[in-house]
Amino acid sequence: MRKALHLVLGFGLVIGSSAWSKAPEVLTFTRDQAQTTVEIVDKLAERHYRNQPLDDDLSSRYLDQYLDSLDPARSYFLAQDIKEFDHYRYRLDDQLKAGKLDASFAIFHRYRERVVERLEAVIAVLEREDFGFDFKKDESLEIDRDQAAWPRNRAEADELWRKRLKSASLSLKLAGKDTAEIKKTLKRRYKNQLKRVRQQDQADAFEAVINAFTLLYDPHSNYFSPRSLENFNINMSLSLEGIGAVLQTEDEFTKVVSLVTAGPADKQGELAPADKIIAVGQGDEGDMVDVVGWRLDEVVQLIRGPQNTVVRLEVIPANSTTNDVSKKIRINRGKVKLEEQAAKKSVFELSDGKDLYRLGVIDVPAFYIDFDAYRNRDPNFKSTTRDVRRLLNELSQEDVDGIILDLRNNGGGSLQEATTLTDLFIDQGPVVQIRQTNQTISRHHRSRSRAKYRGPLVVLINRLSASAAEIFAGAIQDYKRGLVIGAQSFGKGTVQSLTPVHEGQLKITESKFYRVSGDSTQHRGVLPDIEFPTMVDAKEVGESSYDNALPWDQIHAVPHPQYFDLPSLLPEINKAHTKRVKQDPDFVYLLDQLKMLKESRSKSVVSLNEAARKKEQEEMEQRALALENKRRKAKGLEPYKTFADYKAENDTEQTPAASLAGQRDINPDKDPLLSESGYILVDFIRALKNHETRQVANF
């Protein structure tokens, strides 16, 4: 208790005295930045899909967006700062139009002042000989502060930061570090953050100012300074050469946005979207470098490296509610090869108790095409459509009764390939509509030949199925050509282009995808005909998780045939599915795990009491063990004796939880979602026979 009191006083004393603290340099915008601002304002007004006036209302929203982007956890600015900034609320629009950034840069300077004084105070506390906390005291920390009130005064801010430092210390203590290691880790972390704040220059300030503005249009419109454009390209190359991951900064963490299918991280199988990277190590023996608070480009440089070398990542899993639960992941660096993304097939058999059905599965991880070979008119150029056409021929020779097209984790790719792949399953007709900023609508992407495969079809999607994958799934659903099952897709239904400005480049959203039904794929994505559970949190992953995402809407439908009378078949199929999953041990296990995960995610505060945190963790482990053993007993398997036994096997084998997260091979025995998709396909085949096919079009 005494040590906790000392820390409160320590914060106040340090912050109250600035004699030894060097204030950050005052940054001012340049003439080139002023000119660039005017050009960006004009381009957004003329070319962005979202037509909105730059008026007092947008000025007000811009101020709020700017403050939230600088201080999302509301832990640096004080309420008095926010009150002072309100003076600019209805003036920023006129200043942006004129290229005058005095107010925006003044806010940025105040932010840097607050960060510097706060980090210096924290470092001073960590350097005290009597550093420590009373972890027996019952306290808690609010962990979701994006809607919290700004600290009313410095005393309130001191208390918030005392708890933040205590939480960070407890997380490290629970991870096995002693007091000396905790001090060393946190001092290094906060000193690195302080160093980076002091290194910020005019370009950093300008990007913060402008990107807070572009984000008011949509989350995919961004400004890149010349330096950041280079870093952006490095990060994108990391997605193709390195570990195969796209990263972004969120608060003080580096967050995984997505994984490239067939990339090193995807093949390794442990890294997942929304995981937070907290440390990076080189090789099997290199020290783990704490990267909390680092700039994105610096983290990327650590992760990048030569092919066939090892990088180790320490991450906080996406499903963790506290920062004391982490895991280390060993990944062999490599380069994503086109052939590794190729579609593949498998055949498995299922019985409905009477008849045996042979079912084909085609896994389509991406919509790829070898553009160079295609442009050079190579007759053997590689593409999704060509590969799937070959696989359909092979499955036809294997006499399958129906086909599952697996688009889980398919993040998209070539729009051309999405169109031509649809062409393999429907006759001539439109596939997607594209509406431009000027509201003109193009329908040039069409199926132009008769269907290659005409039998029963199921399309399997999840939250990570995006863009081109959504166009294909949406077309199959609109034509009622097959059943779409799984989880609501990502909702990426916009198109961006890079355009140069006076300094740097602007990525701007200029068009939007619409299905032939007239429904947009934007924001809402594709809703499955039969829904499966998903462990991917829609609040963390997906278009709807972004602020200011363009909304879902509709335009006129275009004439298109409908192949099966699915509305009359679905009630029967859904009834059988619901009955079956209630008795399936693997599916019941998935639902139980999802319930536990939702309860964990609903927590908005974290305990700062060590015994309470340990108890919570032990309870979670025992609950997880009980759920797993419930599944094993139902399947006639030997239950685990301890959580350690369960975890050891869980780390090395694909489990039902892995398939729920979208990690899978073509193995229905280890993938309950794929297995249930097979049973749904069998129900579909039987329903078609029972209803004498009920084709609406000449199919």
ZAMARGU-4260 file (C-alpha; in steps of 0.2 Angstrom, whole numbers, plus 5000, padded with zeros to 4 digits):
<rodrens>
0) 5000/5000/5000 | 5014/5012/5004 | 5023/5009/4988 | 5007/5012/4978 | 5005/5029/4987
5) 5023/5033/4983 | 5020/5030/4965 | 5005/5042/4965 | 5016/5056/4973 | 5030/5052/4961
10) 5019/5055/4946 | 5013/5071/4953 | 5030/5077/4958 | 5038/5073/4941 | 5024/5081/4931
15) 5023/5096/4941 | 5041/5100/4939 | 5048/5103/4921 | 5065/5110/4926 | 5074/5095/4920
20) 5062/5091/4905 | 5066/5097/4888 | 5050/5102/4879 | 5048/5094/4861 | 5052/5105/4847
25) 5038/5115/4840 | 5034/5109/4822 | 5027/5120/4808 | 5020/5116/4792 | 5029/5120/4775
30) 5023/5129/4760 | 5023/5112/4751 | 5012/5104/4764 | 5000/5118/4762 | 4999/5116/4744
35) 4997/5097/4746 | 4983/5100/4758 | 4973/5111/4746 | 4976/5098/4732 | 4970/5083/4744
40) 4954/5093/4749 | 4950/5096/4730 | 4953/5078/4725 | 4943/5071/4739 | 4929/5083/4734
45) 4930/5079/4716 | 4934/5060/4715 | 4929/5051/4731 | 4914/5040/4731 | 4907/5048/4746
50) 4900/5065/4742 | 4901/5076/4757 | 4903/5095/4759 | 4918/5102/4769 | 4907/5112/4780
55) 4905/5116/4799 | 4898/5099/4802 | 4913/5090/4794 | 4925/5102/4803 | 4917/5097/4820
60) 4919/5078/4815 | 4937/5081/4810 | 4942/5088/4827 | 4934/5073/4836 | 4943/5061/4823
65) 4959/5070/4825 | 4959/5070/4844 | 4954/5051/4844 | 4968/5047/4832 | 4981/5055/4842
70) 4975/5049/4859 | 4963/5034/4856 | 4964/5028/4874 | 4961/5046/4881 | 4976/5045/4892
75) 4987/5060/4887 | 4976/5075/4884 | 4967/5083/4899 | 4949/5089/4899 | 4956/5107/4899
80) 4965/5103/4883 | 4949/5097/4874 | 4940/5112/4880 | 4953/5123/4873 | 4953/5114/4856
85) 4935/5117/4855 | 4939/5135/4850 | 4944/5127/4833 | 4929/5116/4830 | 4920/5126/4816
90) 4936/5134/4809 | 4946/5119/4803 | 4936/5117/4787 | 4941/5134/4781 | 4959/5132/4786
95) 4960/5115/4777 | 4953/5123/4761 | 4966/5137/4762 | 4980/5125/4767 | 4982/5134/4784
100) 4987/5121/4797 | 4991/5132/4811 | 4977/5125/4823 | 4980/5107/4818 | 4999/5108/4821
105) 4996/5117/4838 | 4985/5102/4843 | 4999/5090/4838 | 5012/5100/4848 | 5001/5100/4863
110) 4999/5081/4861 | 5018/5079/4860 | 5020/5089/4876 | 5008/5079/4885 | 5016/5062/4879
115) 5034/5068/4883 | 5029/5074/4901 | 5019/5058/4904 | 5033/5046/4898 | 5046/5055/4907
120) 5036/5054/4923 | 5033/5035/4920 | 5052/5032/4917 | 5056/5042/4933 | 5045/5031/4943
125) 5053/5015/4936 | 5070/5022/4940 | 5065/5023/4959 | 5074/5011/4970 | 5057/5007/4979
130) 5048/5004/4963 | 5034/4991/4966 | 5016/4988/4968 | 5004/4980/4980 | 4996/4967/4970
135) 4986/4961/4985 | 4975/4977/4984 | 4958/4975/4975 | 4959/4987/4961 | 4954/4987/4942
140) 4958/4996/4926 | 4946/5001/4913 | 4953/4993/4897 | 4941/5000/4884 | 4943/5019/4885
145) 4938/5025/4868 | 4922/5032/4875 | 4929/5036/4892 | 4929/5054/4898 | 4946/5063/4897
150) 4955/5065/4913 | 4948/5080/4922 | 4965/5086/4929 | 4983/5080/4932 | 4978/5071/4948
155) 4966/5060/4939 | 4978/5057/4924 | 4991/5052/4937 | 4979/5039/4944 | 4975/5032/4927
160) 4993/5030/4923 | 4998/5023/4940 | 4985/5009/4936 | 4991/5007/4918 | 5009/5005/4925
165) 5003/4993/4938 | 4993/4983/4925 | 5009/4982/4914 | 5019/4976/4928 | 5007/4963/4934
170) 5006/4956/4916 | 5025/4954/4915 | 5025/4946/4933 | 5012/4934/4928 | 5022/4930/4913
175) 5036/4925/4924 | 5047/4940/4926 | 5054/4946/4942 | 5055/4964/4948 | 5071/4968/4940
180) 5066/4961/4923 | 5050/4970/4924 | 5059/4987/4927 | 5071/4984/4913 | 5057/4979/4901
185) 5046/4993/4905 | 5060/5006/4905 | 5066/5001/4888 | 5048/5001/4882 | 5044/5018/4888
190) 5061/5025/4883 | 5059/5019/4866 | 5042/5027/4865 | 5049/5044/4871 | 5063/5043/4859
195) 5051/5040/4844 | 5040/5055/4850 | 5055/5066/4851 | 5061/5061/4833 | 5044/5065/4825
200) 5046/5079/4812 | 5035/5089/4801 | 5031/5074/4789 | 5024/5064/4804 | 5014/5079/4810
205) 5007/5082/4793 | 5002/5064/4790 | 4993/5064/4807 | 4983/5080/4802 | 4979/5074/4784
210) 4975/5056/4788 | 4962/5061/4802 | 4954/5071/4788 | 4954/5057/4774 | 4947/5044/4787
215) 4931/5055/4787 | 4928/5049/4770 | 4932/5031/4772 | 4945/5019/4781 | 4954/5015/4765
220) 4957/5033/4759 | 4975/5038/4765 | 4989/5050/4762 | 5006/5044/4760 | 5021/5055/4762
225) 5036/5050/4751 | 5044/5042/4766 | 5028/5033/4771 | 5024/5027/4754 | 5041/5018/4754
230) 5036/5010/4771 | 5019/5006/4764 | 5027/4997/4750 | 5039/4988/4762 | 5024/4982/4772
235) 5015/4976/4757 | 5031/4967/4751 | 5032/4959/4769 | 5015/4951/4764 | 5023/4943/4749
240) 5041/4941/4755 | 5045/4938/4774 | 5031/4930/4784 | 5016/4934/4773 | 5007/4946/4785
245) 4999/4963/4783 | 5002/4974/4799 | 4995/4990/4806 | 4998/5001/4821 | 4984/5001/4834
250) 4987/5011/4850 | 5005/5006/4855 | 5004/4989/4847 | 5008/4981/4830 | 4992/4972/4825
255) 4990/4958/4812 | 4977/4964/4799 | 4978/4948/4788 | 4988/4934/4782 | 4992/4930/4765
260) 4986/4912/4760 | 5000/4900/4758 | 5012/4912/4766 | 5025/4907/4779 | 5014/4913/4794
265) 4998/4905/4786 | 5006/4888/4784 | 5014/4889/4801 | 4996/4890/4807 | 4997/4900/4824
270) 4997/4918/4820 | 4980/4925/4817 | 4971/4942/4812 | 4970/4954/4827 | 4984/4946/4836
275) 4996/4959/4844 | 5015/4958/4841 | 5024/4963/4857 | 5042/4956/4854 | 5052/4950/4839
280) 5067/4938/4840 | 5080/4933/4827 | 5083/4915/4824 | 5081/4902/4837 | 5093/4909/4850
285) 5091/4928/4847 | 5085/4939/4861 | 5066/4944/4860 | 5066/4963/4857 | 5051/4972/4865
290) 5042/4982/4851 | 5027/4989/4861 | 5026/5007/4856 | 5038/5005/4841 | 5034/5013/4824
295) 5027/5001/4811 | 5041/5002/4799 | 5053/4998/4812 | 5044/4983/4818 | 5042/4977/4799
300) 5061/4979/4797 | 5064/4967/4812 | 5052/4954/4805 | 5059/4955/4787 | 5074/4945/4783
305) 5082/4933/4771 | 5072/4917/4765 | 5075/4901/4775 | 5079/4911/4791 | 5069/4910/4807
310) 5060/4924/4815 | 5051/4922/4832 | 5036/4933/4837 | 5028/4935/4854 | 5010/4939/4852
315) 4995/4943/4863 | 4981/4932/4855 | 4966/4941/4848 | 4955/4931/4860 | 4964/4937/4875
320) 4956/4950/4887 | 4972/4954/4896 | 4990/4957/4891 | 4998/4944/4902 | 4993/4930/4891
325) 5005/4928/4877 | 5013/4915/4866 | 5029/4913/4855 | 5027/4908/4837 | 5042/4902/4827
330) 5041/4906/4808 | 5052/4901/4794 | 5054/4917/4782 | 5050/4914/4764 | 5042/4920/4749
335) 5024/4917/4744 | 5024/4907/4728 | 5010/4907/4716 | 5009/4889/4714 | 5007/4887/4733
340) 4991/4898/4732 | 4984/4886/4719 | 4967/4878/4721 | 4967/4860/4727 | 4954/4846/4728
345) 4950/4831/4738 | 4936/4819/4739 | 4927/4811/4754 | 4912/4800/4757 | 4897/4803/4769
350) 4882/4792/4772 | 4865/4798/4776 | 4861/4781/4784 | 4854/4774/4768 | 4865/4780/4754
355) 4884/4784/4752 | 4888/4800/4744 | 4905/4805/4736 | 4908/4824/4739 | 4922/4834/4730
360) 4930/4849/4739 | 4939/4863/4730 | 4949/4874/4741 | 4952/4891/4733 | 4964/4901/4744
365) 4965/4917/4733 | 4959/4924/4716 | 4976/4923/4708 | 4983/4925/4690 | 5000/4926/4683
370) 4998/4943/4674 | 5015/4942/4665 | 5012/4926/4657 | 4994/4931/4653 | 5000/4947/4644
375) 5013/4937/4635 | 4999/4926/4629 | 5007/4911/4637 | 4993/4897/4633 | 4998/4889/4650
380) 4997/4904/4661 | 4992/4900/4679 | 4976/4906/4686 | 4962/4902/4698 | 4949/4898/4684
385) 4961/4887/4674 | 4966/4877/4690 | 4948/4875/4695 | 4942/4870/4678 | 4955/4856/4678
390) 4950/4851/4696 | 4931/4850/4690 | 4936/4839/4676 | 4946/4827/4688 | 4931/4827/4700
395) 4919/4823/4686 | 4930/4808/4682 | 4929/4803/4700 | 4910/4803/4699 | 4906/4815/4714
400) 4888/4819/4718 | 4891/4837/4723 | 4905/4850/4726 | 4910/4861/4740 | 4920/4877/4735
405) 4929/4882/4750 | 4933/4901/4751 | 4937/4903/4769 | 4951/4915/4772 | 4951/4920/4754
410) 4955/4938/4755 | 4951/4941/4736 | 4963/4946/4722 | 4959/4947/4704 | 4941/4954/4699
415) 4944/4946/4682 | 4946/4929/4690 | 4931/4931/4701 | 4921/4934/4686 | 4928/4920/4675
420) 4927/4907/4690 | 4908/4912/4691 | 4907/4908/4673 | 4912/4889/4677 | 4896/4888/4687
425) 4882/4899/4678 | 4877/4902/4660 | 4879/4919/4652 | 4875/4933/4663 | 4881/4948/4673
430) 4892/4944/4688 | 4895/4961/4697 | 4890/4979/4695 | 4902/4993/4698 | 4896/5011/4702
435) 4908/5025/4700 | 4909/5042/4709 | 4899/5050/4695 | 4885/5037/4698 | 4888/5028/4682
440) 4886/5010/4683 | 4896/4997/4673 | 4891/4979/4670 | 4905/4973/4659 | 4911/4959/4671
445) 4900/4945/4664 | 4899/4926/4662 | 4901/4923/4644 | 4899/4904/4641 | 4889/4889/4647
450) 4892/4882/4664 | 4906/4870/4666 | 4899/4862/4681 | 4880/4860/4683 | 4878/4849/4698
455) 4874/4853/4717 | 4886/4866/4724 | 4890/4873/4741 | 4901/4888/4744 | 4909/4890/4761
460) 4914/4907/4767 | 4920/4915/4784 | 4923/4933/4791 | 4940/4933/4781 | 4932/4930/4764
465) 4933/4947/4756 | 4932/4957/4740 | 4933/4945/4725 | 4928/4931/4736 | 4912/4940/4741
470) 4908/4944/4722 | 4909/4926/4718 | 4899/4920/4733 | 4886/4934/4730 | 4884/4929/4712
475) 4881/4911/4716 | 4868/4916/4730 | 4859/4929/4718 | 4857/4916/4704 | 4852/4903/4717
480) 4865/4892/4709 | 4870/4885/4726 | 4870/4886/4744 | 4881/4899/4753 | 4886/4893/4771
485) 4897/4899/4785 | 4899/4916/4793 | 4896/4933/4787 | 4910/4939/4775 | 4922/4953/4777
490) 4912/4967/4768 | 4926/4975/4757 | 4916/4981/4743 | 4925/4997/4737 | 4939/5000/4725
495) 4954/5012/4728 | 4967/5020/4717 | 4984/5029/4720 | 4985/5046/4713 | 5000/5058/4715
500) 4998/5075/4724 | 5011/5089/4726 | 5020/5079/4740 | 5017/5060/4741 | 5002/5051/4735
505) 4984/5049/4740 | 4975/5033/4740 | 4956/5037/4736 | 4940/5026/4735 | 4932/5029/4719
510) 4920/5015/4716 | 4909/5002/4724 | 4904/4984/4720 | 4886/4979/4719 | 4879/4962/4716
515) 4867/4957/4702 | 4853/4958/4715 | 4857/4977/4717 | 4864/4973/4735 | 4881/4981/4739
520) 4895/4969/4746 | 4901/4984/4756 | 4900/4984/4775 | 4887/4970/4776 | 4897/4958/4765
525) 4888/4941/4760 | 4876/4934/4773 | 4876/4915/4772 | 4860/4905/4769 | 4865/4894/4783
530) 4876/4902/4797 | 4891/4894/4806 | 4899/4900/4822 | 4915/4910/4821 | 4928/4915/4833
535) 4933/4930/4823 | 4927/4945/4832 | 4917/4956/4820 | 4921/4971/4831 | 4939/4968/4828
540) 4940/4961/4810 | 4929/4966/4795 | 4923/4982/4786 | 4910/4986/4799 | 4924/4987/4812
545) 4931/5003/4804 | 4925/5020/4808 | 4917/5029/4794 | 4916/5014/4783 | 4905/5017/4768
550) 4887/5010/4771 | 4878/4996/4764 | 4865/5001/4751 | 4856/4995/4735 | 4855/5000/4717
555) 4843/4992/4704 | 4845/4974/4701 | 4849/4967/4683 | 4839/4953/4675 | 4847/4936/4679
560) 4840/4919/4680 | 4838/4908/4696 | 4843/4890/4695 | 4835/4882/4710 | 4820/4885/4720
565) 4831/4887/4736 | 4818/4896/4747 | 4807/4881/4746 | 4822/4869/4750 | 4831/4879/4764
570) 4818/4876/4778 | 4820/4857/4776 | 4839/4858/4775 | 4841/4870/4789 | 4830/4859/4800
575) 4841/4844/4797 | 4857/4855/4800 | 4850/4861/4817 | 4846/4844/4823 | 4862/4837/4817
580) 4874/4850/4826 | 4865/4848/4842 | 4871/4830/4843 | 4888/4833/4835 | 4902/4833/4848
585) 4913/4844/4838 | 4900/4857/4834 | 4894/4857/4852 | 4912/4860/4857 | 4914/4875/4845
590) 4898/4883/4851 | 4903/4880/4869 | 4920/4888/4866 | 4912/4903/4857 | 4901/4906/4872
595) 4916/4906/4883 | 4925/4918/4872 | 4910/4930/4870 | 4910/4931/4889 | 4928/4934/4890
600) 4927/4948/4877 | 4913/4957/4886 | 4924/4962/4900 | 4928/4980/4900 | 4939/4981/4916
605) 4954/4970/4921 | 4958/4966/4939 | 4975/4973/4946 | 4974/4960/4960 | 4987/4946/4957
610) 4977/4932/4966 | 4961/4937/4956 | 4970/4937/4940 | 4978/4920/4943 | 4961/4913/4948
615) 4953/4920/4933 | 4966/4912/4922 | 4965/4895/4931 | 4946/4895/4930 | 4947/4899/4911
620) 4960/4884/4909 | 4949/4872/4919 | 4934/4877/4909 | 4943/4875/4893 | 4949/4858/4899
625) 4931/4853/4904 | 4924/4858/4887 | 4938/4848/4878 | 4935/4832/4889 | 4916/4834/4886
630) 4919/4833/4867 | 4932/4818/4869 | 4920/4808/4880 | 4906/4810/4868 | 4918/4804/4854
635) 4924/4789/4865 | 4941/4796/4867 | 4951/4796/4883 | 4949/4813/4892 | 4965/4823/4897
640) 4970/4823/4915 | 4977/4841/4916 | 4976/4857/4906 | 4995/4855/4902 | 4991/4839/4893
645) 4978/4847/4883 | 4988/4862/4878 | 5003/4851/4873 | 4992/4842/4860 | 4982/4857/4855
650) 4998/4866/4850 | 5003/4853/4838 | 4987/4847/4830 | 4973/4855/4821 | 4958/4856/4833
655) 4940/4860/4830 | 4945/4878/4837 | 4957/4880/4823 | 4944/4876/4810 | 4933/4888/4818
660) 4946/4902/4816 | 4948/4897/4798 | 4964/4887/4799 | 4961/4870/4790 | 4967/4857/4778
665) 4955/4847/4767 | 4951/4835/4781 | 4933/4833/4787 | 4939/4822/4801 | 4948/4837/4809
670) 4937/4851/4802 | 4919/4850/4809 | 4914/4865/4798 | 4919/4856/4782 | 4911/4840/4789
675) 4895/4848/4792 | 4896/4857/4775 | 4897/4840/4768 | 4881/4834/4777 | 4872/4850/4771
680) 4877/4846/4753 | 4870/4829/4755 | 4854/4836/4762 | 4854/4848/4747 | 4856/4834/4734
685) 4842/4824/4742 | 4831/4839/4743 | 4834/4842/4724 | 4829/4824/4721 | 4814/4825/4732
690) 4808/4841/4724 | 4811/4835/4706 | 4825/4848/4705 | 4813/4862/4703 | 4824/4872/4691
695) 4818/4889/4688 | 4829/4892/4672 | 4834/4880/4658 | 4849/4873/4667
</rodrens>
